[in-house]
Amino acid sequence: MAGGESGKGMYEKAGKVAEVLREFDTLRGRFWGHYGQARVCARRIALRKEKLEREGENMSAVERMRLMVEIHDLEARKRRHEQGLEQTMEDIARLAKRIGEGLFASEREEGR
C-alpha cells in the first residue's frame, strides 16, 4: 500500500513540475517576443533617422514631418516592448525563486 501512496505523490509532483514548465514556456515566448520587437523597432528608428539626415534637406516639410512622426511612434513602441521585457524578466525571476524554494523544500523536510 505504501508504494501506491508514493506513486500518487510522484504524479502530484510531476503535475506541479508540468505547471511550472508551462508557465516558464509562456514567459520564454513573451521574453523573445518583446526582445525581438524592441530590436526591430531600434533598427527601424536608426534607418529612419539615417534617412532623415541623408535626405532631409531634399524632402518637403510634410515628408519630413511624417518621417519624424514615424520615428516618434517607433520610439514609443520600442519603450512599450522594453517595459514588457522588464516585466517578463521580473516574472521569470519570481518563477525561478518559486522553483528554488520548491526544490529545497523537499531537502529541508528530509533533513528533519
N, C-alpha and C positions, 0 to 999 in steps of 0.2 A: 504494500500500500504506500509506503514511504516513497518508493520510486515514482509512482504516479503523481504524487504531490510535487516532487521536484521537477518532473516533466512539465507539469502545468505552470510552475513558476518560470521555467525556461521560456515557454511560449509567451507569458506575460512580459518578460524581459525583452524577448525578440520583438514583440509588438511595440514596446516603448522605443526600442532602437530604430525600428522601421519608421515610426513617427518622427523621430529626430532626423533621420536621413531624408525624409520627405521635406521637412522644414529647411534643412540645410540645402537641399537641391533647389528649392524655391528661392532661397536667399542668394545662392550662387548665380542663378539665372538673372535675378534682379541686379546683382552686382555687375555682371558682364554687360547687361543691357544699358545701365546708366553709364558705365565706364566707356563703352563703345560710342554711345550717343554724345557724350561730353567731348570725346576726341574728334568725332565728326564735326561737331559744332566749332571746335577750336580751329580745325583745319579750314573750314568754310570761312570763318572770321578772318583768318590770315590771308586767304585768297582774295576776299572782298576788299580788305584793307590795301593789299598789294595793287589790286586793280584801281582802287580809288587814287592811290599815289601815282600810279603809272599813267592813267588815262583821265584823271580828274579834271585837268585843265581843258581837255577837249570835249568834255561832257556838258550837256545842258544842265541848268540848275535843277531841273526836275529829275533828270537821270542821277545826278549826284545825290540829291535828297533821297531818292528811292534806295540807292545803294547804302546810304548812311542809316536809313530806317531798317533795312535788311540786316545790317551789321548789329544794330541795337537789338533787334528781335533775336538774332542768333546768340548774342551775349546773354540775354535773359534766359533763353532756352538752355544754354550751357550751365548757367548758375543753378537752374532747377535740377538738372541732371547731377551736378556736383553735390547739391543738397541731398538728393536721393541716394547718391553714392555714400555720403557720410552717414545717413540714417541706416542704410543697409549694413555698413561696416559696424555700426553700433549694435545692430540686431545680431550680426554674426558673433560679435564679442560676447553678447549676453547668452547666445546659444552655446558657445564654447565653454563659458563659465558653468552653465547648467549641465553640460556634458561632463565636465571635470568634477563637479560636485557629485553627480550621479555615479561616476566610475569609482570615486574614492569612498563613497558611502558604503559600498559593499565591503571594502577593505577595513573600514572602521568597525563595522559590525563583527567581522571575523576576529579583529584584534581584541575584542572584549574578553 
